[in-house]
Amino acid sequence: QCFIFDKSTGKFITSAGHIGEDPEGYSGTMNWVDRANGMLYFGRQPNQLVKYTLDGQYSGNVELPFSGIPFYLAFNQSDIIGYYSTLLTATSPKIAFFDRNGVYMDSIVSTLPPIKESGDEINYLSVFKGDNGYGNWVQSGLFLFQFNNGNQYFISQNAPVLWYTKNEVRFQESYGDTIYTIKERSLEPYMIFHTGEFYWPKDELTIKEN
C-alpha cells in the first residue's frame, strides 16, 4: 500500500489504494504526484494509470494508447507527460504528451541517439538493487544488458528524468549533460553541465566489458 503523511508533522493521514487485480488496484506502489490537481497516479499493467486523491479516494483509471507503463511521469496544467525508454525496440526513447483522459497529443524524440545494438542482440540481463556501489541510482533497480558483441548498457528503473519544480517541468535523460524545461510540448535548454574530460560521447552509450 501507499501511505500518506503530513509533510510538516509526519502525522499519518491515510492510505491510498492497494496492489491488486480488482478495478481499484495497481501493479506497484511507485507513484507520481499531479500537484496541480492534487492527484496520485499509480501504474497498472499493461497500459493504465490508477488515480487517487491525496486524501486516499479512488478517482478512476486512465488508459494510455501505448503498450507498457511510462518509466516516469510528470504533469503540467494540461498534460500528462510520460517518458518511455524503448531499449528493446528500434525506436529512440521519447516523451509523450497525453490529455487527462489519456488521449495522445504529441511526442518528442530522445535527445540522445539510439544505441547501436538491438533487443534481439541481448545475451543476458542482470538486475541490481540496493547500493551495490552505484548509490541512489539503483534504489528502484538497475538493469545491466549485455549484448552478443560483449557491449554493456545500464538503465535505471524509474530514473527521475522528469520532475516538477517552480511551476515548471524539467527533463534530463540519463547520460545527458543538459537539463531542459518542457514548454508548449517542446524542450528549452535550462542548464548545461560542462563535464570536460568526463563527458560521455552520445554515440558511445554502450561500454565494452573489460
C-alpha positions in Angstrom: 0.0 0.0 0.0 0.9 3.7 -0.3 0.7 5.6 2.9 0.2 9.4 3.1 1.7 11.5 5.9 1.6 15.2 6.7 4.8 16.8 5.4 5.3 19.2 8.3 4.5 17.0 11.3 4.9 13.5 9.9 1.4 12.6 11.2 -0.3 9.7 9.3 -3.2 10.9 7.2 -4.5 7.9 5.2 -3.6 5.1 2.8 -4.2 5.3 -0.9 -5.3 2.1 -2.7 -3.5 -1.2 -2.8 -1.8 -3.7 -5.1 -4.3 -5.9 -6.7 -6.3 -7.0 -9.8 -9.6 -5.5 -8.8 -10.7 -2.3 -10.5 -9.1 0.0 -7.9 -5.9 -2.0 -7.6 -2.5 -1.0 -9.0 0.6 -3.1 -10.1 3.1 -1.4 -7.7 3.5 1.3 -5.1 5.7 3.5 -7.3 3.6 6.6 -7.9 3.7 10.2 -9.3 2.1 13.3 -7.9 0.0 15.7 -10.0 0.3 18.7 -7.8 -1.9 21.0 -9.9 -4.9 18.7 -9.4 -4.0 17.0 -6.1 -3.8 13.5 -7.5 -1.6 10.4 -7.2 -1.1 8.2 -10.2 -0.1 4.5 -10.0 0.8 2.2 -12.9 -1.5 -0.7 -13.7 -0.2 -3.2 -16.3 -0.3 -3.3 -19.2 -1.1 0.3 -20.0 -3.3 2.0 -17.4 -2.8 4.7 -14.7 -4.9 4.4 -11.5 -5.8 7.7 -9.8 -6.2 8.5 -6.2 -6.8 11.8 -4.4 -4.4 12.9 -1.7 -7.0 12.0 0.9 -6.9 8.4 -0.4 -10.1 8.3 -2.5 -10.1 6.3 -5.7 -10.7 8.5 -8.7 -10.7 6.3 -11.8 -8.4 4.8 -14.3 -6.7 6.3 -17.4 -5.9 4.0 -20.3 -2.9 5.0 -22.4 -2.7 4.2 -26.1 0.8 2.8 -25.9 1.9 -0.6 -24.7 3.6 -0.5 -21.3 3.6 2.0 -18.4 5.9 5.0 -18.9 9.2 4.8 -17.0 8.4 8.2 -15.4 5.5 10.7 -15.3 5.2 14.4 -14.7 2.3 16.8 -15.0 1.7 20.4 -16.1 -1.6 22.3 -16.1 -3.0 20.4 -19.1 -0.9 17.4 -19.9 0.2 14.0 -18.5 3.8 13.7 -19.6 5.3 10.3 -19.9 8.9 9.2 -20.6 9.2 5.9 -22.5 12.5 4.1 -22.6 12.3 1.8 -25.7 15.6 0.0 -25.5 14.0 -3.3 -26.7 12.7 -1.7 -29.9 14.3 0.2 -32.8 12.7 3.5 -31.6 14.6 6.1 -29.6 13.2 6.9 -26.1 10.7 9.7 -26.2 8.5 11.9 -24.2 4.8 11.5 -24.9 2.0 14.0 -24.1 -1.5 12.9 -23.1 -4.5 14.8 -22.0 -6.1 14.0 -18.6 -8.2 11.3 -20.3 -5.1 9.5 -21.8 -5.6 10.8 -25.3 -2.3 11.0 -27.2 -1.4 14.6 -28.1 2.2 14.8 -29.2 5.7 13.5 -28.6 9.4 14.5 -28.5 12.1 12.2 -29.8 15.0 11.4 -27.5 17.8 14.0 -27.2 20.2 11.0 -27.4 20.8 8.7 -30.4 19.6 5.1 -30.1 22.2 2.6 -29.0 23.7 0.6 -31.9 22.6 -2.8 -30.5 19.0 -4.0 -30.7 16.9 -6.0 -28.3 17.4 -9.1 -30.4 21.1 -9.0 -29.6 20.8 -9.2 -25.8 22.8 -12.1 -24.4 21.7 -11.7 -20.8 20.2 -9.3 -18.3 21.3 -8.7 -14.7 19.3 -6.7 -12.1 20.9 -4.8 -9.2 19.0 -3.4 -6.2 20.2 -1.5 -3.1 23.6 0.2 -3.0 25.9 -2.2 -4.8 28.4 0.7 -5.3 26.1 2.6 -7.6 24.5 4.9 -5.0 20.9 6.2 -5.2 20.7 5.5 -8.9 19.8 1.8 -8.2 17.3 2.2 -5.3 14.5 1.2 -7.7 16.6 -1.3 -9.7 19.4 -1.0 -12.2 19.3 -3.2 -15.3 22.5 -4.3 -17.0 22.1 -5.5 -20.5 25.0 -7.4 -22.1 24.8 -7.9 -25.9 26.2 -10.7 -28.0 29.2 -8.5 -29.1 30.2 -8.0 -25.4 29.0 -4.5 -25.1 27.0 -3.5 -22.0 24.3 -0.9 -21.3 23.0 0.3 -18.0 19.5 1.7 -17.5 17.9 2.6 -14.1 14.3 1.7 -13.5 12.1 4.7 -12.7 15.0 7.1 -13.1 13.7 10.6 -12.3 14.2 12.0 -15.8 11.2 14.2 -15.3 10.3 16.4 -12.3 8.2 19.4 -11.4 9.7 22.4 -9.8 8.9 26.1 -9.6 5.7 25.6 -11.7 7.8 24.1 -14.5 8.5 20.5 -15.7 12.2 19.7 -16.1 13.7 16.9 -18.2 17.2 15.3 -18.2 17.8 11.9 -19.8 20.3 9.5 -18.3 23.8 10.2 -19.8 22.7 13.6 -21.0 24.5 16.8 -20.0 21.6 19.2 -20.3 18.5 19.9 -18.2 15.6 21.1 -20.3 12.3 22.9 -19.4 9.3 21.5 -21.2 7.3 24.4 -22.6 4.4 24.0 -25.0 5.4 20.4 -25.7 8.9 21.3 -26.7 12.3 21.4 -25.0 14.0 24.6 -23.9 17.6 24.3 -22.5 17.7 25.3 -18.9 21.1 24.2 -17.6 24.1 22.6 -19.2 26.8 20.7 -17.2 30.3 21.3 -18.6 31.8 17.9 -17.7 35.1 18.4 -19.5 37.2 15.2 -19.7 34.4 13.3 -18.0 31.9 13.9 -20.9 30.4 10.7 -22.3 30.0 11.0 -26.1 26.5 10.5 -27.2 27.5 7.9 -29.8 29.2 5.7 -27.2 26.4 4.9 -24.8 27.4 1.2 -24.6 30.6 0.1 -22.9 33.0 -2.8 -23.7 33.4 -5.3 -20.9 36.9 -5.4 -19.5 
